[in-house]
C-alpha cells in the first residue's frame, strides 16, 4: 500500500519519480523556476499570522487565510495531482525548497470558506505521509541494527529563566520558559510505565552525551534553533551550567561523534528539520545530524511550534504507538484527533502541520513490549473479575 515519491530539481524543470509495487513512472513538472517562491509563500501563509505579523486584526487573519487556501491548493495541483492515483501510504523525498514544507496541509480541492480550517480537505485525510532525505539514507535507517540496550525512554526538559538570554556565535537570543515541557516528558514517562526523565538543572548537555547511547527512545522538550547559514551550528538548548564554558547547546557538529542506539528521537522543539540546502547532498539540519548518528526515525518540526498543541499531538502519538501502530499511522491519527477536537480557528495548520516523521515508519518494539505486558495484566484482571462475578452469580443462584 506504499508509493515512494522522490522529487528532483533540474536546471529548467522539476521531476518526480513515482515507484509503487507494480510500476515506476517519471513526471516532468514545469514549475522549477517558481518553486522556491511558491514554497516560501505557502509556509508564510501558514505561520505568517502567528510568527511574522505583529498585528492580530481580523483583516490580517483573513488575508493569511485566503493566501493559505490559494497556495495550498496550487501546490497540490503542481506536486501531487499530476502523479495520478496514489496508494494510502506515501514516502516522500523532497528536493530543494520543498524540504522546508509539510505536504499534509496541502488542499486537495478549492475551499469556499478559507477561515473554516476544521472542514478543509487536507491531504492528511487521504494519506499517511513520511519523509527522508534520500532513498539511500532511508534504506540505512530502515535496516540499521543497533546494539542491545536495557533502557527504553529518556526525556529531557531543560529550564529557562524568565529573562534568560544566551550568546550564540556572536548573537544574543532570549530563551523563554516552556510551560508544558516538563509535564510532557513526565506524562509520557508515566504512560510508558518505565523510563528516565532529566528536568531543570539535571537536563544538561553533558548528561545527554553521557547516556545518549543507552536508550531506545530519546525525547527532547526544549528550544531548537536552525542556522541556515551555518547548519553545523543548528542547535538544541539544554539547562545552562553556570561556568565559563559553553555547555548548554548541542550543535549538529557535536552529533558526528555520537553513536546512538535509538529507535526513535522525538523533537518537541522548534525548527529541528529546518536547515540549509546543498545541491546534490540535500538538507543539512538537526534532524539529519541525528540520522547520521544512527537514529532509525525522527519526529521533528519545520518551524517554531506552539507549546500546548505540541503537548497534545505528542501525547496522542505515543498513545497510538503503544497500541502497536506504525509511526506514520500514529502521527496521522494524532493530528486528525487534534483537528477533530479543535474549533474552526484552532484547527489551523500552523498548530498541527509542522510535525513530520523522517525515516523508518515501523512500529516501536520497545513500546509494544510494554503494551504486551499491559494486555496480559489487563486480561488477567478481566479473568479475575469474570471469575468473581461467576462465583457471585452461582452462589446467588444456589441460595435461591
Wavefront OBJ file of the C-alpha trace (Angstrom):
o trace
v 0.000 0.000 0.000
v 3.001 2.325 -0.468
v 4.217 4.811 -3.045
v 7.758 6.146 -2.993
v 7.819 9.673 -4.455
v 11.126 11.447 -4.989
v 11.433 14.949 -6.411
v 14.462 16.243 -8.299
v 15.203 19.864 -9.200
v 16.886 20.149 -12.589
v 18.260 23.219 -14.323
v 14.976 24.041 -16.055
v 12.398 21.540 -14.809
v 11.185 19.774 -11.719
v 10.921 15.982 -11.916
v 9.033 13.450 -9.823
v 9.842 9.745 -9.640
v 6.950 7.561 -8.508
v 7.524 3.938 -7.517
v 4.783 1.578 -6.368
v 4.668 -2.188 -6.023
v 3.766 -2.575 -9.700
v 5.064 0.484 -11.563
v 7.784 3.086 -11.983
v 6.930 6.441 -13.578
v 8.756 9.703 -14.225
v 6.891 13.014 -14.370
v 8.106 16.383 -15.597
v 6.571 19.163 -13.521
v 7.135 22.525 -15.192
v 7.365 24.536 -12.014
v 11.072 24.688 -11.231
v 11.506 28.438 -11.607
v 8.683 29.374 -9.245
v 9.060 26.568 -6.721
v 11.148 28.494 -4.192
v 8.684 31.379 -4.186
v 5.704 29.021 -4.076
v 7.049 27.133 -1.057
v 8.013 30.365 0.674
v 4.546 31.806 0.144
v 2.950 28.554 1.299
v 4.964 28.463 4.523
v 4.283 32.131 5.228
v 0.555 31.666 4.602
v 0.551 29.070 7.399
v 2.700 30.765 10.048
v 2.539 34.404 8.957
v -0.341 35.407 11.210
v 1.338 33.774 14.219
v 5.044 34.473 13.653
v 5.507 37.200 11.046
v 2.749 39.667 11.765
v 2.749 41.929 14.817
v -0.822 42.880 14.026
v -3.578 40.455 15.054
v -6.545 42.113 13.359
v -9.370 40.212 11.701
v -8.307 41.719 8.391
v -4.785 40.293 8.681
v -6.144 36.929 9.762
v -8.471 36.806 6.740
v -5.646 37.816 4.407
v -3.426 34.943 5.504
v -6.361 32.509 5.402
v -7.072 33.364 1.768
v -3.401 33.116 0.885
v -3.177 29.693 2.505
v -6.252 28.346 0.701
v -4.827 29.561 -2.612
v -1.228 28.389 -2.124
v -2.107 25.014 -0.581
v -4.350 24.043 -3.493
v -1.927 25.313 -6.162
v 0.956 23.307 -4.708
v -1.256 20.223 -4.578
v -2.055 20.719 -8.265
v 1.658 21.118 -9.019
v 3.238 18.381 -6.891
v 0.633 15.688 -6.179
v -2.234 15.781 -8.652
v -0.055 15.069 -11.766
v 1.124 11.801 -10.159
v -2.273 10.192 -10.694
v -3.733 7.600 -8.361
v -1.670 7.156 -5.215
v -1.931 4.475 -2.528
v -2.730 5.287 1.088
v 0.871 5.425 2.346
v 3.366 7.905 0.853
v 7.122 8.099 1.390
v 8.274 11.489 0.120
v 11.845 12.523 -0.698
v 11.578 16.295 -1.226
v 14.125 18.404 -3.057
v 15.302 21.992 -2.817
v 12.886 24.348 -1.115
v 10.332 21.527 -0.763
v 12.419 20.228 2.157
v 11.053 23.178 4.154
v 7.349 22.356 3.707
v 4.935 19.745 5.034
v 2.779 18.005 2.430
v -0.023 17.061 4.867
v -1.717 20.533 4.848
v -1.914 20.706 1.037
v -5.538 21.081 -0.033
v -7.000 18.553 -2.458
v -9.798 20.902 -3.568
v -10.732 24.570 -3.541
v -12.424 25.848 -0.384
v -15.277 28.322 -0.156
v -14.592 29.416 3.439
v -10.804 29.829 3.931
v -11.149 30.572 7.673
v -13.012 27.365 8.489
v -9.854 25.301 8.992
v -11.718 22.431 10.596
v -13.509 21.479 7.376
v -10.656 21.855 4.853
v -9.853 18.874 2.551
v -6.289 18.244 3.712
v -4.017 15.729 2.012
v -3.571 14.364 5.553
v -7.089 12.957 5.390
v -6.241 10.754 2.396
v -2.673 9.621 3.077
v -0.125 8.505 5.632
v 2.983 10.566 4.891
v 6.597 10.194 5.968
v 9.801 11.736 4.649
v 13.507 11.121 4.213
v 16.496 12.908 2.693
v 17.370 10.244 0.111
v 16.480 6.689 -0.837
v 19.927 5.541 0.298
v 19.555 7.124 3.731
v 16.037 5.724 4.069
v 17.349 2.218 3.455
v 20.115 2.758 6.030
v 17.629 3.991 8.636
v 15.186 1.158 7.958
v 17.767 -1.609 8.243
v 20.001 -0.077 10.901
v 20.945 -2.701 13.503
v 21.540 -1.384 16.995
v 23.392 -2.768 19.958
v 21.019 -4.095 22.646
v 20.137 -1.602 25.376
v 18.414 -2.088 28.711
v 16.570 1.216 28.773
v 13.552 2.321 26.774
v 12.717 6.011 27.239
v 14.597 9.114 28.319
v 13.111 12.607 28.285
v 14.898 15.952 28.609
v 13.046 19.062 29.834
v 15.545 21.885 30.474
v 14.533 25.008 32.358
v 14.939 28.566 31.128
v 14.671 31.708 33.216
v 12.085 34.422 32.707
v 14.651 36.687 31.100
v 17.217 34.108 30.066
v 19.413 35.175 27.195
v 22.337 33.411 25.587
v 25.017 34.412 23.138
v 25.183 32.022 20.182
v 28.019 32.655 17.744
v 28.045 36.360 18.498
v 24.261 36.859 18.552
v 22.121 37.190 21.667
v 18.938 35.123 21.913
v 16.241 35.053 24.568
v 15.223 31.569 25.669
v 11.779 31.848 27.195
v 10.375 29.367 29.735
v 8.373 26.433 28.339
v 5.213 25.847 30.350
v 4.465 22.348 29.070
v 7.858 20.750 28.518
v 8.218 19.147 31.978
v 4.623 17.790 32.134
v 5.114 16.490 28.594
v 8.142 14.299 29.328
v 6.780 13.231 32.720
v 3.353 12.272 31.376
v 4.898 10.226 28.575
v 7.158 8.510 31.098
v 4.062 7.635 33.152
v 2.233 6.446 30.040
v 5.061 4.136 29.017
v 5.469 2.783 32.514
v 9.255 2.905 32.570
v 11.951 5.377 31.712
v 14.053 8.268 32.935
v 13.374 11.994 32.985
v 16.025 14.688 33.293
v 14.497 18.079 34.023
v 15.535 21.536 35.162
v 19.143 21.567 36.447
v 19.633 17.882 35.568
v 18.758 18.365 31.871
v 22.252 19.295 30.735
v 24.162 18.733 27.536
v 26.795 16.703 29.394
v 24.097 14.466 30.862
v 22.695 13.787 27.414
v 26.110 12.905 25.976
v 26.798 10.586 28.909
v 23.686 8.440 28.374
v 22.858 9.076 24.695
v 23.653 5.545 23.538
v 21.758 3.785 26.345
v 18.148 4.467 25.289
v 15.827 3.324 22.521
v 13.623 6.441 22.619
v 15.098 9.914 23.212
v 12.660 12.786 23.705
v 13.670 16.462 23.778
v 11.184 19.055 25.038
v 13.250 22.197 24.670
v 14.213 25.086 22.412
v 15.690 24.406 18.984
v 17.311 26.919 16.663
v 18.067 26.439 12.977
v 21.092 28.069 11.393
v 20.567 28.130 7.638
v 23.856 29.979 7.044
v 25.993 27.533 9.017
v 23.933 24.337 9.511
v 26.597 22.633 11.631
v 25.633 25.156 14.303
v 21.897 24.493 14.379
v 21.256 23.548 17.986
v 19.189 22.133 20.813
v 19.253 24.054 24.101
v 19.826 22.453 27.498
v 19.850 23.909 31.006
v 22.884 26.132 31.354
v 25.589 25.226 33.836
v 26.940 28.447 35.271
v 30.626 28.419 34.468
v 32.895 29.968 31.880
v 32.381 27.197 29.305
v 29.788 26.750 26.561
v 27.812 23.835 27.942
v 24.150 24.440 27.170
v 23.975 23.897 23.399
v 24.103 20.658 21.430
v 25.167 21.519 17.881
v 24.793 19.418 14.745
v 28.585 19.116 14.578
v 28.525 17.505 18.056
v 26.371 14.677 16.702
v 29.034 13.428 14.313
v 30.944 11.975 17.270
v 27.951 10.105 18.739
v 26.752 6.572 18.070
v 23.107 6.252 19.044
v 21.071 3.088 19.523
v 17.772 4.956 19.286
v 14.751 3.507 17.538
v 13.250 6.988 17.641
v 14.214 10.542 18.529
v 11.390 12.992 19.246
v 11.974 16.729 18.939
v 9.404 18.734 20.832
v 11.318 21.830 19.778
v 11.294 24.485 17.074
v 12.913 24.364 13.625
v 14.615 20.988 14.084
v 14.049 19.909 10.459
v 14.892 23.327 9.027
v 18.391 23.939 7.705
v 20.487 24.620 4.639
v 20.119 23.053 1.182
v 23.191 21.713 -0.573
v 22.658 20.704 -4.166
v 23.427 17.020 -4.555
v 23.530 16.474 -0.770
v 20.120 17.728 0.283
v 19.141 19.429 3.518
v 21.507 19.710 6.480
v 19.681 20.127 9.798
v 19.458 18.857 13.378
v 17.210 16.043 12.219
v 19.697 14.939 9.589
v 22.509 15.117 12.129
v 20.655 12.648 14.344
v 20.094 10.337 11.373
v 23.858 10.290 10.782
v 24.349 9.458 14.466
v 22.332 6.250 13.997
v 18.699 7.064 14.758
v 16.188 4.938 12.822
v 13.373 7.501 12.850
v 12.911 11.128 13.824
v 9.804 13.058 14.877
v 10.762 16.632 14.046
v 9.476 20.142 13.318
v 9.599 22.570 10.389
v 9.092 25.888 12.195
v 8.514 27.449 15.601
v 5.833 25.410 17.296
v 3.144 26.074 19.864
v 3.957 24.558 23.267
v 0.380 23.499 24.039
v -0.505 21.931 20.676
v 2.841 20.106 20.717
v 1.947 18.613 24.090
v -1.404 17.310 22.794
v -0.157 15.925 19.480
v 2.835 14.160 21.026
v 0.660 12.628 23.746
v -1.649 11.169 21.098
v 1.330 9.978 19.056
v 2.722 7.933 21.950
v -0.684 6.511 22.838
v -1.152 5.174 19.307
v 2.413 3.818 19.271
v 1.644 1.906 22.458
v -1.298 0.306 20.687
v 1.159 -1.179 18.184
v 0.589 1.257 15.316
v 3.323 2.149 12.866
v 4.789 5.601 13.363
v 3.283 7.289 10.307
v -0.174 5.976 11.178
v 0.212 7.065 14.803
v 1.197 10.616 13.850
v -1.573 10.932 11.277
v -4.260 9.803 13.735
v -2.941 12.114 16.443
v -3.187 15.065 14.056
v -6.683 14.070 12.941
v -7.737 13.771 16.589
v -6.363 17.240 17.249
v -8.296 18.726 14.323
v -11.467 16.908 15.367
v -11.316 18.379 18.887
v -10.405 21.883 17.679
v -12.680 24.708 16.596
v -12.628 26.461 13.221
v -9.566 28.518 14.165
v -7.550 26.215 16.442
v -7.644 23.590 13.653
v -5.240 25.942 11.835
v -2.345 24.045 10.116
v 0.148 26.204 11.993
v -0.740 24.263 15.133
v -0.536 20.687 13.779
v 1.304 20.523 10.441
v 4.956 21.340 11.341
v 5.405 17.914 12.948
v 6.755 15.388 10.448
v 8.242 11.906 10.549
v 11.588 11.154 8.913
v 12.996 7.690 8.235
v 11.772 4.272 9.333
v 7.997 4.096 9.898
v 7.770 0.670 11.552
v 6.166 0.256 14.935
v 8.377 0.563 18.034
v 9.070 -2.883 19.541
v 10.224 -1.349 22.827
v 6.752 0.150 23.307
v 4.927 -2.969 22.160
v 6.715 -4.990 24.810
v 5.259 -2.714 27.440
v 1.885 -2.895 25.725
v 2.020 -6.687 25.718
v 2.512 -6.750 29.477
v -0.342 -4.277 29.862
v -2.590 -6.585 27.815
v -1.515 -9.632 29.834
v -2.120 -7.777 33.081
v -5.444 -6.460 31.789
v -6.508 -9.913 30.617
v -5.605 -11.401 33.985
v -7.664 -8.718 35.704
v -10.629 -9.447 33.429
v -10.343 -13.178 34.178
v -10.302 -12.474 37.912
v -13.271 -10.136 37.621
v -15.258 -12.591 35.486
v -14.338 -15.420 37.843
v -15.517 -13.391 40.802
v -18.750 -12.456 39.043
v -19.285 -16.069 38.017
v -18.804 -17.218 41.605
v -21.130 -14.482 42.848
v -23.929 -15.413 40.455
v -23.513 -19.139 41.057
v -23.623 -18.592 44.793
v -26.666 -16.365 44.485
v -28.422 -18.991 42.348
v -27.667 -21.759 44.831
v -29.000 -19.690 47.707
v -32.164 -19.012 45.774
l 1 2 3 4 5 6 7 8 9 10 11 12 13 14 15 16 17 18 19 20 21 22 23 24 25 26 27 28 29 30 31 32 33 34 35 36 37 38 39 40 41 42 43 44 45 46 47 48 49 50 51 52 53 54 55 56 57 58 59 60 61 62 63 64 65 66 67 68 69 70 71 72 73 74 75 76 77 78 79 80 81 82 83 84 85 86 87 88 89 90 91 92 93 94 95 96 97 98 99 100 101 102 103 104 105 106 107 108 109 110 111 112 113 114 115 116 117 118 119 120 121 122 123 124 125 126 127 128 129 130 131 132 133 134 135 136 137 138 139 140 141 142 143 144 145 146 147 148 149 150 151 152 153 154 155 156 157 158 159 160 161 162 163 164 165 166 167 168 169 170 171 172 173 174 175 176 177 178 179 180 181 182 183 184 185 186 187 188 189 190 191 192 193 194 195 196 197 198 199 200 201 202 203 204 205 206 207 208 209 210 211 212 213 214 215 216 217 218 219 220 221 222 223 224 225 226 227 228 229 230 231 232 233 234 235 236 237 238 239 240 241 242 243 244 245 246 247 248 249 250 251 252 253 254 255 256 257 258 259 260 261 262 263 264 265 266 267 268 269 270 271 272 273 274 275 276 277 278 279 280 281 282 283 284 285 286 287 288 289 290 291 292 293 294 295 296 297 298 299 300 301 302 303 304 305 306 307 308 309 310 311 312 313 314 315 316 317 318 319 320 321 322 323 324 325 326 327 328 329 330 331 332 333 334 335 336 337 338 339 340 341 342 343 344 345 346 347 348 349 350 351 352 353 354 355 356 357 358 359 360 361 362 363 364 365 366 367 368 369 370 371 372 373 374 375 376 377 378 379 380 381 382 383 384 385 386 387 388 389 390 391 392 393 394 395 396 397 398 399 400
